[in-house]
Every structure is written in C-alpha cells, then in structure tokens.
C-alpha cells in the first residue's frame, strides 16, 4: 500500500470515528497481521449500505408509521461511499452479510444449545423475578411525563432490482428517546449512537453521535394510550388474554402465544414506564408459557447483570421453513424490570445465516418520569 493510500485510509478512519460510526480499536488488535486482517474486514464491507433506512421500533409498535432519518445521514453516506470505493480495489469479493456483534454469554446455554429444544424450563426463574418486581418499591416520580431511553442496534435488509435477489444489509446503532404526556401526545427522537465495541458492548457514557439527530417527531394527543399500564389487569390469566387479543391475528394460533406475549411485553417496556406490580404480572404470564426457555445468567451490553430467557419465533404452516429466530429477554434480578432484548437468528436464507447470530438488540438505559416533553 502506497503513501497516498495510507493517508486516505487514515483520513477515512478519523472521519468515521468522529461521526461515531466506529469505536477505538483495542490495543490488542493493533499488532501485525491482526490489524491488517481487521482493516481488510472493514474495507470489504458491502458497498451501498449507507443508503438504507430503518424505522423507529417505538414508532412502529405504537403508531405504525415510519420515522425517516433525513439529511442527518448525508455525512455518514458520504463516508461509507469512500469505504465502498476503496473496498472495490481489493482483490477479495465483498461479503453479503454485514458484521454483527458477538453473542452474549449465558450460564445455562452455549451457542450450539440455542438452536435446540433442550434449554431448561423457565417457569421457576420467571416466578422468582415476578416476586422481585412486586417487592421493589416504585421510584419517586418527578413529573407526569413518561420518559424512556434505549440504545439500539437494528439490522435492516432490503432487496433492490439493481441487485436482483441479493440482499443488502445495514447496521444502525441508534439512541431512541421517547416522551409520552398524560394526553397521549409525545415526542420520539432518534440519534446515531456510538458504535458497538469489538466485544459487543455499548458505552453508556458515550452519548449521541456527533452526526446529530437522525429523526425527531412531535406526535399529537391520542397517539399513545398513556394510561394503558394502569388499566391492564394484574391477574396473569386476564392479562395474557388481553395482550393476545390486542396482538396480531396469528397470535391466536397454536404455538404462537409465548412469542406474541414476549413481544407485547417487550413493547411495553420500550414504550412506557412499567409499574413494578405490572412487571411482576408480565413475568407470571410468561412463566405459564412452555415455549419460554431459560438461558441463564448473563451480562447485557451495558454491563448489567441479568437473567436471560429465549422465546422461539414460530412459523406459519405452508411458509418456507428456512428461517429460524428467537426473542431473547434479559431481566434485572434486582428490580424485575426488563434490561434489554435481542433478536437471535439461527438460520436465514435471506440473511445468509447458518449459525446463531445477533441481528438486533434494544437496551433500556433509563425509564422514569419527567416534567415536560423533550427534557
């Protein structure tokens, strides 16, 4: 590699780092062949990934509308275009699948166990967490506006006519901030967040990327049902019935209730400040589901200790049987609150995955009340 190319790569690295797209490289990786292999992996990432947009999980679950990212990505797109141009000069073909963070470590399961039906039953562990949640006092409220912040990593796949049937994958490290007022109005703000570190962790102190706001939506009264958590029944059977009744149609099919309940519960923690007694009822609901399995103790991507559970995603009869994935929920053993959730894909023809792979996660970094929307 010549002096000019060396300088261009240095400038490119600085630009990506300044926009929060890559973390600092650990010293252990800055030696000889390891550094060269790491650089080659970056340069051979699929071109064009920067042009893909993703939607807000909060907006998707609560309003069904897509939150666009707008002009804030222009600098990012330009930076990745440089990666594509330089990567095109390498002698190795680009891989079709974007890099993903490593799996979390679980005390009761290895990666090979995750794709099997041999994981332990989760019933007792969930009931223990339900008791913890109910015995934990409610935090003091500083206002009436719900405020939830999550660090998220979202994978989006698109297929375009120009690439035929070949999928394009893109990664979106995102900080999602949600405010919900008593009248159901609110605001959703999404910002580029610091990149995931090489060990798969997030830096809770990194703050938003210098790339700035990716999207900001002010939503009118009635957008959210701000009192839903107060009205949901605490009896586990009645709660499960209401959650299934408001879920997708397929959730009434045999074998779907565990996953659908897990998704509904996850959406409440990401879209509202869940009271402690309701959190306890949520875990009692899942304890009655035989498809919910125990992964064991883990440390989530923010370094917090939690208990992890896995719920396989069912498939509809008659659909291609080439996709296997699961929802992972990580719960705090101290408060009974949801810490984070992950999408774990074990097999996917579309994503070219044939081993357990993390294809998305959301980590709740704060959940409480404030005095006004936007602060």
N, C-alpha and C positions, 0 to 999 in steps of 0.2 A: 504494500500500500504506500502510495507516494505522500509527500508532504502536504500537497493540496487536499487530498482525500482525508488525511489525518485531521487537518484543520476543520474541514467541513463536518466531520463526524463529531469533533469536539464542540463546535458551534451548535450542532443539532442536539447533542446531549444536553447542553446548557439550556437550550430553548424548551425542550420537553420537560426538564426538571423545573424550570421557572413557572411552567404552566401546570405543575402538579401532576403531570402525566406519568412520571417515573419516580421511584424513590431513589435515595442514595444507595449505591452498591456497597454491600458489606465488604470489609477489608479481606475477608476470607476468599472472596470471589475475584479479587484483583490481582491474581497471580497467573502468569504464563498462559498455559493453554485454557484454563478456566475462564479467564477474561475474554480470550478470543472466541471461545465457544459461546459465551453469553452474548457477545456482540453479534455473532453470526445469527443467533436465535432472534434477536431484536430486528436485524436487517431483513430477515426472511419472513417477518410477519406479513399476513395477506394485505396487498395494496387495496386502497379504497375503503378501508374500514371506517375512516373518519366520517364518511358521508352518511352513515346510518344513524337514525334517530330512535330513541326509545321513549316510552311513556312513563308517567309517574305511577308507581304502584298504588299510592294513596288515591290519586285522581281516578285511576282505573277501577279500584274497588268501590269508591264512594260515589263517583259521578258518571263513570263510563266514558269520560271524554279524554282525549289525548292532550297532554301538556307539551307543546313544542319547545325546542331549545333555542331556536332563533339564532341571532347573529353572534351570540357568545361563543359559538363553536368555530367561528371562521379562523381564528388563530390556530386552534387545535387542528382543524382540517388542513391548513397550510403546512403545519409542522409534519403531520403524518404523510402528506403528499411528498415531502422531501424524503421521508423514510422509504416510500414506495419507489421513488426514482432511484435512490441509491441501491435499494434492495434488488431492483431489476438488473443491476450489473453483476450480481453474484452468480456463481456457477451452479447453485443448488436450487431446485424448484421450491416455490413457496408452499408452506403447508396450508391446508384449507381450514384448519381449526385454530382459533385464537387461543393463546396461552390462558390457563386457568389457575386459580390459587390451589395450593395443596389441600388435601382433606384434613379435617380436624382429627385429633387422636381421641379415641374412645376407650374406656376401660373394659367394656364388655363386648367389644366387636372390633375386628380388623377390617380393612377394606374388602377383603375377599368374603367376609361374612355378610356384608351389606346387601349383596345381590342374592342372598339365600333366604329361606323361611325359617332359619334356625336361631334367630335372635331371641333373647329371653322375653317373657311376658312383661308388660309394663304396668300392670294393674296396681300392684302394691306401691311401686315408686310414685305413681301419679297420685294415689290417695295420700301418701306422705306429704307430697307437695301441696295438695289441697289443704291439709291441716296447717302447714306452714303459712300459706296465704291467708287463711282465716285468722290466724293468731297474730299476724303482723298488723300493727296499728296503721291507720290511714295517715299519709303525710299531711302536714299542715297545708292549707290552700292559701295562696297569695293571689286571690282574684277568682274570676269565674270563667275565664277563657282557657280552654284546654290547649296544651302546647306539647307536641310530640316531635322529637328529633331522631332521625335514623340515618346511619351510614349504610349505604347500599352498594352492591356490586351487581350490575344487571347485564346479562348476555342477551343480545338480540340477533336473530338470524333472519336474513331476507334472501329471496331468490329473485334475480332480475333476468329479464330477457337477454340482456347482453352477455350474461354468463351461463345461459342455458339452465341446467338443473343444478349447477354447482352452488352450494350455499355460501353466503358471505356472513361472517360472524364478527361482532364488535363488542368490546367491553366498555362499560360505563361506570366508573367509580363516581358515586353520586351522594350528596348530602341532601336529604329531604326534610324540610321543616314545615310543620303543619300547625295552624291555629284554628280552633273551632269555637265560635262565640255561642252564647246560650240560644240565640235565634236561628242557629244553623248556618249563619254566614261564616266566612273564614278566608284563609289565605294558604296557598301552597307555594313554597319557594324551593327550587332545586338548584344546587350549585355543584360544579365539578369539585370533587373532594380529592384529598391526597391519594396517590396510587397505593394499591395494596403492596405491602413489603414482600420480599422474596420468601419469607416463611409463612405467608398467607395472613398476616396480621394487619390491623388497622391502627393508625396513630390517633388516639382520641384527642390529642392536643394540637393536631396539625391545622385544624380549622379549614375553611373553604379554600379552594384553589384560587390562585391569582387570576385564573381565567374568568372569574366573576360569575354572575348569575346566569344560569342556563335557562331558567324559566321562572316566572312569578305570576301567579293567577289569584286575583281577588274574586271571590265567589259570593253570590247573593244569599240573603236569608232563605232557609229551607233547603240549601244544598245538602247539609248534613242533618241527621236526626240527633241533635245534641243531647237528648235525654234518653236515648235508647238503652244505654248501660244501666240507668236507674230502673228502667221498666222491665228489663229482661228477668225472667223468673230465676230464682236461686235453686229451686228443686231440679236436680240433674235430669230427670226424665222429661219434665216440662221444658227445660232449657234446650235439650237435644232436639225435641220435636220442633220448637220454634226456629232453631238455627237451620234445621233441614228444610223446613217449609219455606224459608226465605233464600235457600241456596238454588243452584242450577237444577234443571229438571232431572238430569241423570243421577243426582244425589239420592233419589228415591229408589234406585236400582239396588239389587243385592250386591253386597261387597263394596259399595261406594260410601257408606256413612262415615267410616273412620277418616278417610281422606277429606271428605267435604267438611266434616266438623273441625278437623285440624286447620283447614283453610279459613273457615269462618272465624275461628278463634284467633288465628294469626292476624287477620284483618282488623279485628277489634283492637288488639294491642298496638298495631301500626297506625290506627285511625282514631284512637281515643285514649283517654286516661282511664284505665280499667280499675274499678274499685277492688279492694282486696277480697271481699266476700264473693264477688263475681269471678275473680280469678280462681278462687277455690272451687267454685261450681264448674268452671271450664275443665279443670283437671279431673274432676269426678266424672264429667261427661266422657272424656277420652278414656278414663280407666275402664269404662264398660265396653270399649270397642276392642275386639280381638285382633284387629289388624294393626293396632298401635304396638310397637315393639320397643324394647329398651336398648339403647346404645351404650349407656353407662355415663360415668362422669367425664367431663371434658373441660377444656378452657376455650372460650369463644374467641373471636377475632379481635376483641378489645381486651383480652387478657383476664376475663372474668370467669370464675368457676361456675359451672352449671351442670345440670343433668339433662342428657340428650335422649330424644325419642325419635323414632322413624315411623312414617306412615307411607306405605307404597301408594303410588298413583294407579288406580285401576284403569283398565282399557275396556272399551265398548266391544261387544261381540260383533264380528264382521269387519272390524277395523284391522289394518296391518299390525301384526304383532312384532314390530321391530323397534319399539320404543319402551324403555323401562326407566322409570324415575321415581323419586320419593321425596316427601317433605320431611325435613328434619327440624324439630323444635328444641331449643335449648332454654331451660327454665332455671331461674335462680333458686338454689336451696336455702337462701337466707330470707327471701321475701315472697317467693312463689310467683313472681312476675316473669313474663316472657323476656328473655335477654335477646335472643336472636332466632332467626330461621334461615334455613338453607334449602336450595333445590339441588338434589343429588341425582345425577343421571348416570345409570349404569350401562345403558345401551341405547344408541340412537343412530339410525341410518342417516338422518338429516344432518346431524352434527358430527358424524363420523366418529362416534364414541363407542368403544367396546370394553371399557373398564370404568369403575366408579370415578366420576368427575363432578366437581362443583361447578354448576352453571348459573349460580346466582345466590346472593345472601342479603339479608337485611338485619342490621344490629341496632336495636333501640338504645340510643345513648342518653336520652332524658325523656321523662314523661311526668308532667305536672300541670299546675295551673298558674296563669299569669293574669295581669290586669287588663291587657289590651291586645288586640290582634296586631301582629307584626313586631312585638317586643317581648 
